[in-house]
C-alpha cells in the first residue's frame, strides 16, 4: 500500500488509529444525498478536482506525482452508475448499492481517502451522490465541510455554463493540515506521554477483567460478522417536527442538552434489551476535540474524534439519570480524554503486532465493553439545501460513520437544514429487524422522557 506522508500519522493517534486499523476493518465515513434533479457527471468531476485542491491533506495526494493524479480521477475515486430502482433511502436496493461501493478490500488497501459515487435514476429526474471519506483523514464535520465546498464548486460550474466562464471567480480557500502535536503540544511532553501510557494500560487491564459490559443483540452473531461491510445496513429517519420541538422544550425544562436526552433514551433502551442483565448501561460516545479547542478550529479539516465509554445505571429516575449522564460526559470531555487517546495509541501498537486478527478483535471487544456507539454531530451549519441551482433540491441527507469492531450499531442525531434526524448503521447479523428492534423502542424511550414536561412548556 502506498504510504503518503499525510497519512503516516506517526504521532497522531486520532488519525493513526484508523490509518493502521484500515487493515482490519472499514474506515469510510459516509454522506449520501438524494437530489431532485439529474447531476451532470462532467461538471461533478471538474468540481471534485477543484475541491480536492483546496485541502492540504488531499492536495498532497493529488500533486505528489502525475500517476497518482491520473488514477485519482479514474475508477479509484469517482464512479457513475444508473439505477433502475427507486432513489430513496427506504429502498433496500439503493442502500445495498451505496454500501457495496465501500465493501471490498480495495478500499482498505489502495489508500485513496476520498471517493464519490453518483447514482442517476433511469428517468433522469433524480440523483444520489455518495461521498465517502476515510476516517483517518476526516471526521463527520470535516465531511460536511468537504461536501459543502463540492456543492459550491458544482454550483459555480452550472452558473458559469449559464452566464459564461467569467461570471464566477475561482475560490482560493485552502484548508491547512493540522498535526495533533500542534493542536495539543502539551500531550507530547515526554513525562506526560509516559504517565499517559501507564494510566491507559491500567485502564485497559481493568476493562479486560471487569464484568460491567453491555451487549444488545437479537440473534446469534456470525463468527465472521466483521469481515465484510456488505453485511451492514443503514437507516435514515427524520424525526417528526412535534417530537423535535418537544425534545427542545424538555431540554429547556430540565436544563440539560438534547444530547443528554438522546443518551438517556439510549440508557433506558439498553436497560430493557441488553443481552445479559446488568445494573449499568455501557455505551460509547464520540467526543470532538474540535469543540474543545475553540472557535478557531470550528471549520478546519481533519479527524478530531475520540471515543469514550460511559457506564450509567439505567434504573435512575429522570432527573438523577440526566445528572449522572451530564456528570460522566463532562468527565469524558475533560479528565478521560487524554487517557482515551492513550488507549488509541496502545491500539495502534496492537494493530501493528503479528497477532491474528481474531485475537485483536477479541481484545477490542473486551476493552470497549459495549457494542453500541452514539455520535451527535449537532447542528450542521453548512448550507445543504441545493446541489446546483434552486431547482436541484437536496430532499434527503443520510450521514453515518464507519462501523468499527466491536460495535454492531452506531447512530447519529444531526440537525440538517432545520430537521432533526436519526441516522443508523448496523450489522444485519445482530439486528434482523432494525425498526422493531431499535428504532421504535428507542423513539418510545425518548417519548417517555417527555411525559413530565408540562404541555406547551416554552411556547410564548
N, C-alpha and C positions, 0 to 999 in steps of 0.2 A: 504494500500500500504506500502511495506517495505520502511523505510526511512534510507538510507545508509548515513553515516557521510559526505562523499564527495559530496553528492547531497543536503544537507540541505541548503547550500547557505545562511546562516543567514545574513551575511554582504556582500554578493556578488550579486548585482542585475543583473550583466551581465549573471550570471548563474541562479539566483533565479527567474528572470522574466519568464524563460521557465520552471524552476522547478515547480513553482506554476501555471503557465499558462497551463501546460500539462493537467490540469483538465478541461480546456475549449477548447483547440484546439491542433492539432497535432504539435509535436516539432521535427520531424525527418528530418535531412539533408540527402541528397541522392547523392551517387556516383554510377553510373551504367556504367559498362564496357562490351563491346562486344569483345569477344576473338575468334580468328580464329583457335580454337582447342578445344578439349574436356578437361576441367579441371577435375582433379582427386578429387572426393569428400573426400576421406580419407586423402589425403595429405593436402587438403584445411582445413579440420577440425583440423589437427595437427598444421598446420601453424597458424590457427586462435588462438588456445590455447597459443602457444608460443608468438604470437604478443601481445595478451592481457596482458600478464605478464610483458611486458616492460613499461606499462603505469600505473603510480601510481593511477590515477583516477580509472582505471579498475582493477588493481591488488587487490586493497582493496575490490572490489566487489567479485572477484572470490576466494579470500583467507579467507574471513570473516567467513565462515563456509562451511562444506562439502556439505550440501544440496544445498546451492546456487551454488557451483561449479558444482555439478551434473546437476542441472537444466539449468545452463547457456549453456551447450552443448547439450541440448535436443531440443525439438521443440521451446523453447523460443527464441533461438538465431540463429540457423542455419537451413535452410530448403533447400532441394534439390528437384527440380521438373524437369519434362521433358516437352518440348513444341512441339506440332505438327505444330505450326505456325512459320513463318519466324522470325529469330533472327536479327532484325534491328529496329532502333528507329522510322522508318516510320510505323511500324506495330502497329495498334491500340490495337491488342490483347496482344502484348508484353508489351506495356505501361500500359494497364489495369492490367496485371498480376503483374507488378512491384509495382504499386500503391496500389493494393489490399493487398499486404503484410503488408503495414503500415496503412491500412484503418480502422481497427477496434478499439474498445475501449480497447482491450487488450494491445495495445502499450502504451496507456496513463496510464494504471493502474498498469502494472506489474513492471515498473521501470527499465527494462533491457535497458541499454543505447546503446548497440551495437548489430546489427543484420546483418546476411548475408543471402542472398537468391541466390542460384545458379540454373540457368535455363540451362538445356542441350538440344540441338537440337536432334530430333529423329534420325537424320542421323549420330550423333556423331562428326560432323565437326565443330560445333560452341558451344560457351557457353556465357551466360550473367551473370555476377556477379554484384549483387546489394548490396552495403554497405550502411546501414542506421545507423547514429549516432545521438543521441539526442542532441539538440542544447544547453541544459543546461550543457553538458559535453564538447562539441567541436564545433568550428566553421568550415567553409568550409576548410580553410587552415589546421586545425588540422585533418580533414577528409582526406586531401591529404597525410599528414604525415602517418596516420594510414594505408591508402591504400598502400602506397609505402613500408612500413615495412611488410605488409602482402604479397605483391608481392615478396619482397626479401626473406622472410622466405619460401614461397611456392617454389621459385626457388631453394633454398637450399635443400628442400625435393627432388626435381627432380634430382638435381646433386648427392645427396647422394645415390639415387637409382641407378644412372648410375655408379658412381665411388666407392661406398661403404660408409658406415655410418661415417667413419672417415675423409672423403675427405674435408668436410667443417666444421669449428668450429662453436660453438654456439655464437651468439652475446649476449652481456650483456648490450645493450643500455637500459637506464632507463629514462623515461620521467616523471620528477617530477611534482607533483601537485603544482600549484602556486596560492595561495589565492589572491584576489584583494587587501586586506589590505597590503600585501607585495609589490605588484606591484605599488600601488598608496597610500602610507601611509598618505600623506597629505590630501587626501579626507576624512579621518576618524578622523580628528581633530573635537572635539565636536562643537566648534564655527562654523566651516566650514559646518558641517552637518546641523546645524540649519539654516544657511544662504541658503544652497542649498535647503533645504525643503521649505523655504519661497519663493525663486525665482521660483522654479519648479512649485509650486502650483499656483503662479501668472500667469505663462505661461500657465498652464492647464486651468485656468479660462478664460484667453484671447482666447484660442483656442476653448473653448466651445461656446463663443459668436461670434467669427468672422465669416464673410460670405465668406472670402477668402479661398476657398477649391476647390478641383478637384475631379471629378469622371468621369471615362471613362467606359461606359457600353453600350452594343449593344442590350440589351434585358431587360425585367423587371426581376429584381433579385428574386430568390426563397427566401422566408422568412426563409427557413431552410438551406440556402446555406453554412453556416459554420459548419453544423453538421457532415458532412462526407467528409473525404479526398478523397473518391472514386468519388466524384463529381468534382475532379480536373483532369487535364491532363498536359502533358508536351511536349515540342518540342525541338529538337536538330538540330541546323543549323550551319554548318561550312561555314564561310564567304568566298567568292571567294578570291583567293590569290591577284588578282588585286585590289579588294576593300580594303583588309587589307593593301596592300602596299600603296594605295592612302591615307588611313587614317593616316598612319605613316608619309607620306610626308606632309599632311595637318597639322598635329600636329607640325612638324618642321617649316612649313611656318608661321603658326600663333603663334608659340612659346607657345603652350598650351599642355596639356596632351591628350592622346587618350581618357581618361576617360571624359574629358571636352567635347570632340566631341560627345561621346555617350550621355552625358547629354543634350547637345544642340539639338541633334536629338529628344530626348525624349520630351524636352520642346516644340519643334515645333509640334511634334505629338499630344501632349496634347492640344495645342492651336487649332488644327484642329478638334479634336474629343471629347473634353470634353463635358459632358452631358448638363451642363448649362454654357453659355459663361461667362468667367471671363477674366480679363486682365492679370492674372498671371497663370502660370502652377505650381501647387503644387505637389510635389512628394518627396518620401523618398529615401535617400541614406544610405547605410550601411558603417560606418566608423570603421576601425580596430584599436583598441587601441594597438595592437601588433606592428604596424609600427611606432607608435608614441613613444613607449617605447625604441626603438633602436634595433640594430642588435643582442644583447644578447638574445632577446626573439623571434627572427625570426622563429626558428624551435621548439618552445615549444608547449605544447598540453593543450589547454583549450578553452573556449569561450571568445573571445576578442571583439565581435561586439557590437556597439552601433548605433542604428538607429537615424537619424536626418532628419528634414524636411527642404526642400528648397522651396522658393517662388520666381519664376523668371518670369519677363514679357516676353511673348512669341513673341512680335512684334518687338523686337530689331533687328538691323542689326547684321550680323555675329560677327564682332569684339566686339561690345558692348555686345552681348549676351555671348560670351566667357568670357569677362571680368567680367560680373555680376556673372556667374556661378563659376568662379575661386575665386572671392571675397567671395561669400557665402559659398563655400566649405571650404575655408581657415578658415572662421569664425566658421563653424561647427566643424572643426578639432581642434579648439583652444578654443574659448570663450564659445561655446554651448555644448561642450562635457560633462562637469560635470552636466550642467543643464538637459541634456537629460538623464543622468544616474539618476538624481533625479526624473525624470518622471517615470523611470523604478521602482525606489523604491516605488513611490506612487502607481504604477500599482500593485505591489506585495500586498500592503495593500488592494487594490480593489479586487484582486483575492481571498484573504483570507476572504473577507467580506461575509455576508449571502445574499447579493443582488442576485436577479435572474440573470441567465446567460444572458438573453436578454438585461437587463439593463447594465450589464458590457460591453457587446459587443457594445451597443449604445454609451456608454461613450468613448470607444476606437475609434469608428468611428468619433465622434465629435472632439476629441482631436488630432487625427492624421491628419485629413483634406485631405486625399488622399487615393485612392485605388490602387496606383502603387508604387512599390519599385524597386530600381535599386542597384545591388551589383556587384562590379568589383573585382573578386579575383586576377586580374592581371596575370602576367606570372607565370604559375605553374612550379616551379623549380624542382619538383620531376620527376624522370625518369619513365614514364608510357608507354613505348613503347611495352613492352612484359610482359606476365604473365607466367613465366617459362622460357623455352629456347627461342631462337630467332625465332623458328618456330611458337611459340604461340603469334602471333602479336595481340596487342590491336588495333582494327580497329576504334573504336569509344568510346568516353567517354562523358557522359552527367552528368553535375553537377548542382544540383538545391537545394535550401533550403526549409525550411518548410513555407508554405503559411499561415501566421498568420493573423487573422482578424485585421483590416478591409480590408486587401489587397485582390484584385481579380486577380492581375497579378504581378509577380516578374520575373525579368530576370537578368542573369549573363553574363558577357563577358570575360571569361577566355581565355588565350592563352595556349593551351596544346600541347606539342610535336611540337611546332612551328606553330600551326594552331589557328587562332583567331575564336572563335565560339560564338554563341548566344544560350544560354540555358534558356528556358522559362517554368515556371509553372504557371497555370492559372485556374480560375474557369469556367467550361463549361457553367454555367448559365449566365455568363456575356459576354463571347466570344464564339459565336456559330461557327465561322469560323476564327480560330486564324491566319491563313495565310493571309486572306484578311483584317482582322480587326486589326491586329497588325504587323505581320512580314513584309509583303510587304510595307505598308506605313511607317514603321519605317526605313527600309532599304532605301526607297525612300528619306526620310528626311536626312539620312546620306549622300546619293549621292548628294543631293542639296548643302550640306555644302562644297563639294569639287569643285564646279563649278569655283570658283575664283582662285583656286590654279593653277599656270602655269603648263602646261603639261610637264612631265618629271622632275618636280622640285625635287631636292635632289638626282637625279641619276648622277653618275660620267660620 
